[in-house]
């Protein structure tokens, strides 16, 4: 009996080993990154020497184009004024409504630094089906940035698809600065978010309110690093689904390798710093939780953690994209008070904070990669 038990144990071990070997071979046999598509934004030199301080609407609209699965457009102007306008509209909304009906962002985020001090931020945007707009944002006063925007922010979806030939549809895109979900600016500072359980926030009567998406635009336009982004966020009563409610946490990372997660607990903002050369955030709050607890609560957290703790000394965007592919979601159903929602990874993006570039794969397909690099504006306007 003892010998039989030993043989059964051995057979089970061999079977498990073969399963892992099969899975590894399957992963390695998948053709990834076989096509890379460099994408450049259209930049009209006229936007720098406008006789009127108002933005050149025609230049922005004419910069639109579609490259493969991605919509691309260049924006310029006084984004602070645009945010002020949207802030007023948001506050008017909450004067008559308690909550804002928004779709949760079920995502996987991480920041990491390799032994050569190369810094990356990776994110999976997991949501209901949507197209992606990659915007280049050139503020009249502030830092140039990339911004990633889901087209569902403009109510474009399968039932109401975006029509590039429609002037009215393209006009809606002019508000992209106010609904940026992910972004990185020319200083190498990146910001992104993921949904978590709703938290009540105690307002500070000495501070103004700031909607979460609007805060991200403020950070991209005016912060140079993680510390200045924290200081900027600290000036506001930040909210999203309600004036005194936060249902997301924020991951910030900069080119120095510094990263933090901003979460709201005990009525106020908590700054959770990275203790090593990586940091992860999914849809579980990390405040007062160990890595062991987080691994048990979220398999995506566990998957990314395994990859980060065994990564090579020198990391590339491909290594980071591999981790995002391993944590992707396809047709995952989540249930909310408002009903159920089917979620898939709509895009995977790797921000290279050292090189100031972005690699993007869409619709959980990893054979085709769109690559963007922040342009040198000196090539377009010598006096800027």
N, C-alpha and C positions, 0 to 999 in steps of 0.2 A: 504493500500500500504506500509506503514511504517513497519507494522508487517511482511508483506511478504518479504520485503527487509531484515529485521533482520534475518528471517528464512533462506533466501538464503545465507546471509553472514555466518550464523552459519553452514549451510550445507557445504559450501565451506571450512570453517575452519576444520570441521570434516574430510572432504575428504583429505585435505592436510595432516592433522595429521595421518590419516590412511596410506597414501602413505609413509610418513617418517617412520612410525612404520613398514610397510612392508619392506622397504629398510633396516632398522636396523636389522630386524629378518633375512632377507636374508643374510646380511653381517655376522651376528653372526652364522648362520647355516653353513657357508662355513668352511670346514675342513682345517685348516691351521696348518703348522708346525707339522704334525702328524708323519713325519719321519725325523730324523736328522742324518746326515752322517758325522762323524768326519773324516777329511782327513789329513794325514801327508805326507809331502814331503820326498822323498828319498835323504839322504845326505851321500855321500861317504866320509869316513875319509881321503882318499888319496888326496882329493882336498886341504887339509890344509898343506901338506908337499910335495908339488910338487918340484922335483929337478930343473925343468924348470919353469920359471915364466909364461910361456904360459898356458892358461886354459886347463884343461883336457877335451877335446871334447868328448871322449868316456864316461866319467863319466856323463856329462850333457845329452848326448843322451840316455844313459841307465836309467836315472832317469825319463824319460817320462812314464806316464801311463794315462789311462782314467778312471775316476771315475764317473759313471753315465753320465750326460750331460757335464761334465767339464774335460778339459785337464789339467794335472798337470805336472810340470817340475821344476827342480832345476838348477839354473844358478850361475856361479861363475867366477871370473877373474877380470881383470882391466877394469871396465866399463867406466872409463874416456877415455881410449884409444878407446874403441868401439864407444863412443859418438863422439870423435874427427874424427874417420873415417866417420861416418854418417854425421857429420857436413860438412866435405869436399865434400861429394857426394851431399848434399843438396845445398851448395853454387854453385857447378858446374851446377846443374840443373837450378838454378835461373840466372845463367849467360846467359842462352839462352831462358828462359821462364819468363813471368811476374807473372804468378799465378800457384798455385799448385791445382790440381783437387782432393779435398778431400770431403768426405761426412760429412755434418754437424752433430754434436752430439746433438740431441734434448733430453735433460735430465732434471731431477729434483734432486737438491742437497740441503742438509741441515746439519748443525751442531747444537748440543744441549748439554746442561749440566743440570743434575738434582740437586735436593737439597742436595744429598749426594756427589756432585762434580764428578759424573760419567759422562764421556764425550763420545759422539757418533758422527759419521759422516755417513749419509745415502745418497745413490745415486741410481737413476734409470738410466741405460744406455739404451737410446731409439734410435734405429737406424734400418737400414735394417737388415735382418736376418743374424745372425752370431753365431758361437760357441764361447765359452769363454775359455781362457787359464789363469790359476792362477799360477804365477811363484813365487818361493822363490829365492831371489837374495842375494848372499853372495859376496860382493865386497872384493877385496884384501885389499883395504883401504877405510873404510867407514862403514855405518850402514846396518845391515841386514834388508830386507824389503819384503813385499808382493807386487806383481804387478798384476793388472788385464789387460788382453790384448784381444781385439777382434780379432778373427782369420781372419777377412777381411783385417787386416793390412798386412797379408801375401798373399792376393788375394785368400784365401780359402772361398768358398761360396757354394750355392746349385749347381751351374754349375761346380765348381771345388772343390769338397769336399776334406778335409784333409784325407790322408791315413797314419795311424800310421806305416804301414809296409814299407812305402817308405822312404828310406834313404834321398833322396833329399828333401822331405817334412819336415822331422824332422830337417834337416840341417838349413832350413829357420828359424826355431824357435830359433836358437842360437842368433838371432838378437833381441830377445824380450826386452832386457833392453832398447833399443832405441825407442820402440813404446808402452811403458806402458801408459795406459790411467788413471787408478786409482792406488793409492798405499798408504801404511802406513809403516813407518819404526819402528825399535825397540825403538826409543825414544818416540813413540806415536804421531808422526807427520804424518798427512794425507794430500794428495793433489788430487784434481780431477778437471774436467773442464766441461763446457757446451757451446754450440754455442750461439753467439749473433750477432747482426748486425755488418758488417765489419767496422772497424775503421782504419783511416790512422794514422801511427806513424811516428813522426819526428825522424830520426836517430841522435844519439849522436856520433859524429865522434871520440870521445875518447874511445868508448866502442865497444867490438866485438859483432857480431850477435849471436843469439841463437834461434834455432827452438823450438817451444813450447813444443813438446814431449820430446826433449832432455833436456830442462830446468827441467821438472818434474823428470827425472832420476837424474840430478844433485842435486835437492832438497832432494830426498829420500836417496841418498847416503851420503850427506854431511851436511844437515841442522838438527838441534836438536829441533827447535821449530818454531813457526810462524815468530818471529822476525828475526831469522837467515835465514829463507827462503825468506823473503822480501829483506833482504840485498843481498842475492845471486842473486835474480831476478834483482835487481837494477844495477847489474854489466853489464847487457847485453842490446842490442837492440833486444827485443823479437819479433818474427814474426811467422806467420803460413801460410796463403794462399798467401802471397806475402812478399817480403823483407821488405816492409814498411806497412804491413797490419796485423791486428789482428782481427780474427773473433770468438774469444772465451773469456770467462772470467774464472778465476781460483778461486776455493774455497780452502783455507788452514785452517786447524784446528789442535790444539795440545792437549795434555793430561791435560794442565792447564785450559782448557775451552776457551782459546783465539782462535778467528777465524777472518779471513779477506777474502774479495773478492778482487782480483786484476783485474781491468778493465783498458782499455786504452781509454782515452778521451783527447781532446785538444792536441793531438800529443804525450802524454806521459802516463806512468803508474800511475794509481790512486789507493791508498790503502783505502779500505772501511771497517772499523772495525765494529765488532758486538757491538751494544749498550746495549745488555742484555745478556741473557744466551742462545741465539739461533741466527742462521743466515740462510737465504734461498737464493738460486740462481736457476733460471730456464733458460729460453732462452730470457729473457728480461733484458736489461742493468739496473742496479739498481742505477747508478750514478745520483745524484740529483733527485731521485724519492722516494716518500713516500710509505709506506706499502699500503695505500689506492690506489694509482696509480698502484702499482704492482699487487694488487688483481684484479683490473679491467682488466688489460692487460693479465693476465695468470690465468686460473682456477686452474692449478696445484699449483701455488704459494699460491692461496687462500686456497686450500685444506690442504696443509701442514701447513700453518699458523694457521688454525683453530685447527689442531691437536696439534701443539706445544704450543699454548696458553692455551690449556685445558688439557695438559698432567699431569699425576700423579706426586707426589713429587719424587718418585723413579721410574726410567725408566729402561727398559730392552731392549735388542736387538729386542724382539718381538714387543714392542710398536713402535719402529722405523720402523720395517718392515711393520707394519700395515699402517703407514703413506705412505710408498712407494707404497704399494698395492693400496691405495686410489688414488694415483697420476699416476698409471700406464697408458700406452697407448697401444692400440691394433688396428693395421691396420689403423693408422692415416696417411692420405696422406698430404704431404707438397710439395709445388711447389717452385722450384728454377730456376735460369737462365739456368741451365744445364738440367732442366726437373723435373719431379715429382719423389718423393720417398715415398714408403710406410714404415711407421715406427711403430715398436712395442717395448715394454720394453723387451730387450734381457736378462738383468739381473738386479736384485735388490741386493745391497750389503750394509750391515751395518758394519762399522768399529768401534769396541770398542777400543777407544784410551786409556782407562784406563787399560784394561786387555790385550791389544795388540792381539786382535783376530778379525776374520771376519766371518760373516754369509752371505751366498749367496743363493738366489733363482734364477732359470733360466727360461726363456721363459714365463714370467708372470704367473708362477705356484708357489703357496705358500704352497703346502702340503709337499714339500720336501726341506730341508735346508741342505746345505753343510757348515760345520764349520771348520775353520782353526785357529790354534794358532801359533804365532811365536815361533819357537823352541829355546831351550837353546843350543847354540853351544858347551858349555862346556861338554855336554853329548857325543859329537862327537870328540872333540879335546881339550884336557886339557890345551894346551898352548896358545890357541887363545886369 
